[in-house]
């Protein structure tokens, strides 16, 4: 059985999904790719907006999300973050 | 009023050097944790940064306190008691105790999977009230900090059981050493040698923390 993902891992998965879609993605795609419930995904997206990792763009037919510079930086430095937080028990 | 601790003459200068070293190591850990916080904006890295910064600051204060206040005591054994401190020394002692306790409470709170400022403030207030109102501040401080370290040890033990990483094991070992040094300080009021042993164990703990951090950075 696979281990439950940590908040850091879920954050990485969501940001990775957005990056893979050329930086813009609809919430339904995030929901499908990130393997979360709608409620959980919404909670994560709000947190990521608050941390300025992503921006929400409202369109006529819904909304899309795009990575910010901080979001890209998080993905680039993820292995460093993950290594420290795991080793120092900060997960 | 009981002594805060007894320091053998030959160890006096060395203990100040060690406290500066502990301040340096905990400061480096706090700085790296802050770097991680700036990348992730994670709650735990923020709390860890705050906790270790306060611990680092408390060691700096303790080193200064030992340097400027204890040097006035001319005995074979240097004894620091709340009664023989001037106002500056008294403020310094309480500042060290409060900063160190707040740092440990912050790290201990981080280890709980709870996100509630009410829990944090309750933990902090309870510890500080006990310290301030206790008739034996030294023993209360040593006992409370040892208790907090025990809870931090449990966290790292559980973490190691889950991820089986050598670096997490090192962290666990370092907090176990800090736990033993805390026990040493509890009885250091009566047996000065425990003050020395407590410092040596503390040195071992901080060296291990530093090794763990270096390994983490080096692997990248």
Interface residues (C-beta under 8 A of the other chain):
Chain A: X7 X8 X11 X51 X53 X73 X74 X77 X79 X80 X81 X83 X84 X85 X86 X87 X88 X89 X90 X91
Chain B: X32 X33 X36 X39 X40 X41 X42 X44 X45 X48 X110 X111 X155 X156 X159 X163 X165 X167 X168 X171 X212 X215 X216 X219 X220
